[in-house]
């Protein structure tokens, strides 16, 4: 007896899939989580998603799908959180490789379904940007979600689309798609988060981090990403809703446009036409810029002075929380220093650690 959960955007969606498995199904069976190896530049200095040829130690599941076990390793300079997730969570992580476009993703999904004969198939997206039309000014990362959506609507099997944490990715306001949210499937609790162990202490996902924090009771306004996008943490934030798959496809212009693509380059081209950009272009540009940004010394006194100035400004903006990713960028440190910065801040001001977020105060309590 096996369940299949497709992590729509990779990254933090894979962690949320494990949380869903624990919270909704109790973890009684070993769920297979199909996900991209796409951890963005905080973990992986190379732009875009990784494919099977970027790893050693993968285990074959089907001709087109491999498992990423704890022993697998990304080939330098690539990076990936998947081996560590496999080591710390009771799930099987299967690699979704988008380099053959939507046709390749569909083929992988069909093979895995035929191999597993799963009792259920869930397509999970944190935030709801899988429901984007493509022209929204706040939309930043539609490509991965559109690919999985395009594939899931082309398999001869029932796929349930689930949106967790409406609005938590900072890309679409919940009011833009609340009319599409159907049955309330689950509301995450602190117990669901605790089943993940220490994963959220090191995993960089902001949306899933806020999902977990709101499940533990955090409420307020959280600033995220390099741009400091404000995200509201509300009673709706830890919820999971079912959405009609056909409605999502009808709304998502990019998903419809890439159905027959055979390469990732084609998918990017369609994204540029419909959305006006490819998010991988953004990563390419940022990666080139980061090459010339050496790490800065993390002097505790300097860091705490910078923090107090940041918090004073954030408080005036009505911000109550932030992520360690945003703090790293806002204080002008290199993304590779996120973990060290987090450890320094928590050791200095443990009362502000509202894991996995940082609670903002204008001075130490």
N, C-alpha and C positions, 0 to 999 in steps of 0.2 A: 504494500500500500504506500504510494508516493504522491505527494502534492508537488505541483510546479508553481513557482512564483517568479514572474518575469519582472525584474527591476527596470522600470521604463527608462530611466536616465543613467543607470550605472551609479558609481560613486556612493553617495549616501542612501540612494534608493535600495541598494543591496542590504545595508544595515537595517533600514526600515522594514524590508522584507523579512529579515530574521526576527524583528520585533513583532511583526504581524503574525508570523508563524507561532511565536510563543504566546502572544496575547489572544489570538483568535482561535488557534487550533490546539494550544496547550503543548506544542512540541512533542506530541505523542508519536508522531511518525517523522522520519527524517526527510524534511522538505528539500527539494532541489531548487536553488535560486539561480536563474539564468540572468547574467548581468554582463555589461560591458566592463572592460578594464580601462576606465576613463576617470582618472582621479584629479585631473586638472593640474596646474603648475605647482601647487603646494607640495605634491608628492612626486609628480612626474615632470621632469624638466622639458620633456619633448611634447610638442603640441599634439592635440587630437588623441583618439583612442588607440590602445595597443591591440595587436592581433596575436594569434597563436604563435607566430614566428618571433615574437618578442619575449617569449618565455622559455625556460628550460624546466623539465620535470612535470609537464602536463600529462594527464592520464586520458587516453581516448575513451569516449563514451559512445559516440557514433562516428561515421566518417568525417562529419563536418563540425562536431562538437567535442570539446575536451573539458575535463574537470581540472580546476585549479586547486591542487591539494596544498597542505601546509608546507610541503617540501619544495614546491615550485618556486622559481626565482625569476624576476624580470631581468632581461639582459641589459646591462648598462649601455647607455645612460638612462634607460627607461626605469620607471618606478611604478609600483602597484601596491594597493592595500589588500588585494585579494588573498595572497598566501597567509597573511596574518589573520584575516577574518576566518579563513579556513581552519587555522590553528586554534582560534579562541571560541568559535561558535559551532553548535552541533548541526550544521547544515552542509550540504554539498553545493559547491559553487561551480557552475558551468559557465564557460566563457562564451560570450556573445560577441562575434567579430563582425563589424559593419563594413569591412573593406570591399565586400562584393555587393554593396548596396542593399536595397530592400529585398531583392530576390534572394540574396545570400542569407540575410537574416531570416526570411521566411523559410528557406530550406533548412536552416539550422533548427528552427522552432518545430517544423514538421517532423524532422528526424528525431528530435528529443521526445516529442509527444508519442510517436510511434514506438520508440524504445521503452519509454517509461509507462505508458498507458496510465497517466496520472488520474487520481480520483477527483482532482480539481485543478483548474488553471486560473491563476489570478495575475492580472497585469497591474502593477502597483506604481503609482506616481505620487511623490510627495510635493505638495504645493498646488498642483492643478494646471501647470503650464502645458500639459498634454492636451488641454482643452483650448489652447490658443488658436485664434484664426490665422495669425501670422503677421498681422499689421499693427499689433499693439505696440505703442512706444516704449513700454516698460519690459517687453519681452527680450530676453538675453540669450537663452540657450534652448531653442526649439528642436534642434536637429536629432538628438538621440531619442527623445520622446516620440517624434514623428516617425522615425524608423521602426521602433517597436510597435507603435500603433498600426502602421501600414502592414507589418508582418502579421500581427495578431488577427487582423480582419481577413486574412487570406488563408487561414488554416481551417480545416474541416473538423473543428472541435469547439466546444463552448468555452469562451474566454470571458471572465468577469473583470471588468475594468474598475479599479478602486482608486479613489483619490483620498490621500491622507493629508491632514494638516492644510486645509484650504488657505492659500495665500502665503504659506510659510517660505516659499522660495523667493518671495519678493518680486516676482515677475508679472503676476496678474492679481489685481485686487479681487477678493472673494466675491464681491458684488457683481463682477463681470460674468461669473459663471455659476452663481448660486442656484439659478433656476434649473441647471443641469444636474445638480446633486440629488441623487435618489435616496434609497434606503440607507439609514444609518446602520452600518455593519458592526462597528466597534468604536469604543472610546478608550484610548490607551490610558493605562494607570501606571503609577510608580512601580508596581510589581512587574508589569510588562518590561519596563526599562531595566529593572534590576536583573532580569534574566540575561541581559546582554553582558553582564559582568563589567569589565573595565574598558570595553571597546570604545565607548564614547569619550573616554579620557584621552585617547590618542587619535581617533578618526577625525579628519578635518571637516566633515560635512556640516554646513551651517543649517540647512533646512531640517535635516533629521535631528541635529542637535537641539533645535528649537522644539521640534516635535516631542522629543524626550523631556525637555525642560518643562513644557506645558503639561505633559502627563504627570510630572512631579509637582505641578501647581504654580509654575511661574506665570505671571501675568504682567503686562505692561507694553512697552515699545522697545524693540530690539533693532540695533543698527547692524547691518551685515555687508559683506563684500567690500571690495576696494572703494566703491562709490559711496558707501555709507547709507544704503537703502534702508528706510524705516519699515519694520514689519511689526504688526500688532499681534500681541500674544493674548488670546481671548479664550473663552470657554469652548469655542468652536475649534480651536487649534489642535487639540489632541484627538479629533474625531476622524473616522474613516467612513466614506460614503461610496456606495455603488453608483456608477454612471453608465448609461446605455452606450455600448460600444459603437453602435451605428451613429448615434448622435455625435459622439466625439469625432468620428471619421468625417461626418458631414460638415462639421465645424472647422476641422483642421486642414487648411488648404495645402500645407506642405506635405502632410501624410498622403493626401490624395495624389499629389503631383509626383511623388517618388515611388509609387507602387511598383513600377517595372525597372527601376534603376538597377544597374549591375556593378557599379563602382561607387566608392565614397566620393570621388571627384564629381560624379553626376549629382549626387545628393547635395553636395556643397553648391553646385551651380544652381540647382532649383531653389535652395535656400536664399541665395543671393537675389534671385529673380523675385521671389515671393515676399521674403522678409527684409530684403535690402542688404543682407550681410550673411556671412558664415561665421559662426562662433569660433571655428577653428582658425580663421584668419585673425580674429582677436587674440587667440592664444599664440599664434605665430608672432604677431607683433609684440606682445607682452614678453614672450620668451626671449626675443632678440634684445629687448630693453633690459631684462633682468640679468642678462649675461654681463652687462657693464655695471651692475650694482653689487659691489662686494658687501659681505656681512659687516654690520656695525657692532662695535663692542657693546655688550649688554651690561653696562655699569649700573648696579642697582640704584644708586642715588639719582643718576640721570633718568633712568626708566621711571622711577616713582615721581619725579618732578614732571616729566612728560605726561604721565598718567593723570596727575592732578589737574593739569591744564586741559587735557582732553575731557575728563569727567565734568569739569566746570562748564565747558561748552556744551557737552552732551546733555547735561541737566537743563540748561537753558532751552535746548531743543525739545525737551520733554522725553528724553530717552532714559529708559530704566535699566536696560541690559545691552550687552553686545557680545559678539563672538570673539574668540581668540584669534581667528583669522583676520577679522576687521581690526582688532587692536594692533596686530602685528603691522598691518599696512598703515593704519592711522598714525602710529608712532614712528613710521618710516624705518622699519626693520625689514630685513630680507625674509621672504616666506619660509626659508629653511630654518629660521630661528623661532618659528611659532612655538614649538615644544619647549624650548629653553625659556622663552618669554613667559609662557604659561606657568612653568614650574617656579620661576622667580616671583611672579605676581601672587601665586597661591601661597607660597611660603611666606611672603611679606604680609599679605592681607587675606588670610584664609576665610574670614567672615564674608568676603565678597564673592566667593566661589559658589555660585548657584548652578552646580554642574548639570550640563556641560557648558553653561553660559557664565559670563562675568556680570555681576550685579553692580550697577554704577551708584556710587555715593560721592558726595562732594569732598568728603574727608574720611579717613579711617574711623571705623566705629570702635 
